[in-house]
Amino acid sequence: MKLWQKGIATDREVERFTAGEDAQLDLLLAEFDVLGSLAHARMLVKTGILSTANAAALDQELKAIYREIESGSFMIEPGVEDVHSQVEKLLTERIGEAGKQIHSGRSRNDQVLLDIRLLVRREIQGIVDEVQALFDILLQLSDKHRAVLLPGYTHFQVAMPSSFGLWFAAYAESLLDDLIQLQAAYRIINKNPLG
């Protein structure tokens, strides 16, 4: 039975339509779910909810699960609702009741929000790195071709002389606005929703 079911049968087609691809999407969040759980376990120790012995066991097994995710061997078993349930199931199988303590003090919604923020943060950083690389290439080409003349155009008519270097520089400059917006998005998403 799924965590969200309340004893009322759900039509299989309705469930497939509303949640049919969730397991595949959850696999994208798996590494971030484990990273969030590692940090959460540290917080539970600091607040006295989790013993250091149980935290050490959780830390060891969460890192083992992370390695499984990296290697591609991690999967969400049939009948297990989501990545959070799968991680908790593995922890409980491997270290017993201490594995269930990882869920203390946070909801599934908290976990989902954190996982998505971590995923989006990584994706933004990847895009920033690629835009920065393109920017650097355009600047190199701008410098290399600064003396290669090119006619400038205004309203589809030849205007003042320009250079191929300035043409490359114009594209590089337009990327600066993109970088500023990406950095702003990163600052917004790079906040812990768990408090």
C-alpha positions as CSV (number, residue, x, y, z in Angstrom):
1,M,0.0,0.0,0.0
2,K,1.3,3.5,-0.9
3,L,1.8,6.0,1.9
4,W,-0.8,8.3,0.4
5,Q,-3.5,5.7,0.1
6,K,-6.2,5.7,2.8
7,G,-7.8,2.3,2.3
8,I,-9.6,3.4,-0.8
9,A,-8.7,1.5,-4.0
10,T,-7.4,3.7,-6.8
11,D,-8.1,2.7,-10.4
12,R,-4.9,1.4,-11.9
13,E,-5.2,3.7,-15.0
14,V,-5.7,6.8,-12.8
15,E,-2.6,5.9,-10.7
16,R,-0.6,5.2,-13.9
17,F,-1.7,8.6,-15.3
18,T,-1.0,10.6,-12.1
19,A,2.0,8.8,-10.7
20,G,3.2,6.4,-13.4
21,E,6.5,8.0,-14.2
22,D,7.3,9.1,-10.6
23,A,9.8,6.3,-10.1
24,Q,11.9,7.4,-13.1
25,L,11.8,11.0,-11.9
26,D,12.7,9.9,-8.4
27,L,15.9,8.3,-9.7
28,L,17.0,11.7,-10.7
29,L,16.5,12.9,-7.2
30,A,18.1,9.9,-5.5
31,E,21.6,11.3,-5.0
32,F,20.2,14.5,-3.6
33,D,17.9,12.6,-1.3
34,V,20.9,10.8,0.2
35,L,22.9,14.0,0.5
36,G,19.9,15.7,2.3
37,S,19.6,12.7,4.6
38,L,23.3,12.9,5.5
39,A,22.9,16.5,6.5
40,H,19.6,15.8,8.3
41,A,21.3,13.0,10.4
42,R,23.9,15.5,11.5
43,M,21.2,17.9,12.6
44,L,19.4,15.1,14.5
45,V,22.6,14.4,16.4
46,K,23.1,18.1,17.3
47,T,19.5,18.4,18.6
48,G,19.9,15.2,20.6
49,I,17.3,13.2,18.7
50,L,19.8,10.8,17.2
51,S,22.6,9.1,19.1
52,T,26.1,9.3,17.7
53,A,26.2,5.5,17.3
54,N,23.0,5.5,15.2
55,A,24.3,8.5,13.3
56,A,27.5,6.7,12.5
57,A,25.6,3.6,11.2
58,L,23.3,5.9,9.1
59,D,26.3,7.8,7.7
60,Q,28.0,4.6,6.7
61,E,24.9,3.1,5.0
62,L,23.8,6.4,3.3
63,K,27.3,6.7,1.8
64,A,27.0,3.1,0.6
65,I,23.6,3.9,-1.0
66,Y,25.2,7.0,-2.6
67,R,27.9,4.8,-4.2
68,E,25.1,2.5,-5.5
69,I,23.4,5.5,-7.1
70,E,26.7,6.6,-8.6
71,S,27.4,3.1,-10.0
72,G,23.9,2.8,-11.4
73,S,22.9,-0.2,-9.3
74,F,20.4,1.7,-7.2
75,M,16.8,1.1,-8.1
76,I,13.3,1.7,-6.6
77,E,11.8,-1.7,-6.0
78,P,8.3,-2.5,-7.4
79,G,5.8,-1.7,-4.7
80,V,8.0,0.9,-3.1
81,E,6.4,4.3,-3.5
82,D,9.3,6.7,-4.0
83,V,13.0,7.3,-3.6
84,H,12.5,8.4,0.1
85,S,10.8,5.2,0.9
86,Q,13.4,3.1,-0.9
87,V,16.3,4.8,0.9
88,E,14.5,4.3,4.3
89,K,13.7,0.7,3.4
90,L,17.4,0.0,2.6
91,L,18.5,1.7,5.8
92,T,16.1,-0.3,7.9
93,E,17.0,-3.6,6.2
94,R,20.7,-2.9,6.7
95,I,20.9,-1.3,10.2
96,G,17.5,-2.1,11.7
97,E,15.2,0.4,13.6
98,A,17.9,3.1,13.5
99,G,17.2,3.3,9.8
100,K,13.7,4.6,10.5
101,Q,15.1,7.5,12.6
102,I,16.3,9.4,9.5
103,H,12.6,10.4,8.9
104,S,12.4,12.1,12.3
105,G,11.6,15.8,12.1
106,R,10.9,16.1,8.4
107,S,8.0,15.3,6.1
108,R,8.1,13.8,2.6
109,N,7.3,17.2,1.3
110,D,10.3,18.6,3.0
111,Q,12.5,16.0,1.4
112,V,11.0,16.5,-2.1
113,L,11.5,20.3,-1.8
114,L,15.1,19.9,-0.7
115,D,15.9,17.3,-3.4
116,I,14.5,19.4,-6.1
117,R,16.4,22.5,-4.9
118,L,19.6,20.5,-4.9
119,L,19.0,19.1,-8.4
120,V,18.1,22.6,-9.8
121,R,21.2,24.1,-8.1
122,R,23.4,21.5,-9.8
123,E,21.8,22.1,-13.1
124,I,22.1,25.9,-12.9
125,Q,25.8,25.5,-12.0
126,G,26.3,23.3,-15.0
127,I,24.6,25.8,-17.3
128,V,26.7,28.7,-15.8
129,D,29.9,26.7,-16.4
130,E,28.9,26.1,-20.1
131,V,27.8,29.7,-20.7
132,Q,31.1,30.9,-19.1
133,A,33.1,28.6,-21.4
134,L,31.2,29.9,-24.5
135,F,31.8,33.5,-23.2
136,D,35.5,32.8,-23.0
137,I,35.6,31.3,-26.5
138,L,33.7,34.3,-27.9
139,L,36.2,36.7,-26.3
140,Q,39.1,34.8,-27.7
141,L,37.6,34.9,-31.2
142,S,36.8,38.6,-30.7
143,D,40.5,39.3,-29.9
144,K,41.7,37.1,-32.7
145,H,39.5,38.7,-35.4
146,R,39.4,42.3,-34.2
147,A,41.1,43.6,-37.3
148,V,39.0,41.6,-39.8
149,L,36.6,44.2,-41.2
150,L,32.9,43.6,-41.5
151,P,30.2,46.0,-42.7
152,G,27.8,47.1,-40.0
153,Y,24.1,47.2,-40.8
154,T,21.2,49.4,-39.8
155,H,17.7,48.4,-41.0
156,F,19.2,45.9,-43.4
157,Q,21.4,48.6,-45.0
158,V,25.2,48.8,-44.9
159,A,26.2,51.3,-42.3
160,M,29.4,52.1,-40.5
161,P,32.4,49.7,-40.7
162,S,32.8,47.2,-38.0
163,S,34.9,44.1,-37.4
164,F,34.4,40.4,-37.0
165,G,35.9,40.8,-33.5
166,L,33.2,43.3,-32.5
167,W,30.6,40.8,-33.8
168,F,31.9,38.1,-31.5
169,A,32.2,40.6,-28.6
170,A,28.5,41.5,-29.1
171,Y,27.4,37.9,-28.6
172,A,29.8,37.6,-25.6
173,E,28.3,40.7,-24.0
174,S,24.7,39.4,-24.4
175,L,25.8,36.3,-22.4
176,L,26.6,38.6,-19.5
177,D,22.9,39.2,-18.8
178,D,22.3,35.5,-19.0
179,L,25.0,34.9,-16.4
180,I,23.6,37.5,-14.1
181,Q,20.1,35.9,-14.3
182,L,21.5,32.4,-13.7
183,Q,23.5,33.6,-10.7
184,A,20.3,35.3,-9.3
185,A,18.4,32.0,-9.8
186,Y,21.2,30.2,-8.1
187,R,21.1,32.5,-5.1
188,I,17.3,32.1,-4.8
189,I,17.4,28.3,-5.0
190,N,20.5,27.9,-2.8
191,K,18.5,28.2,0.4
192,N,17.7,25.3,2.8
193,P,13.9,24.9,2.9
194,L,14.2,22.8,6.1
195,G,15.0,25.8,8.2
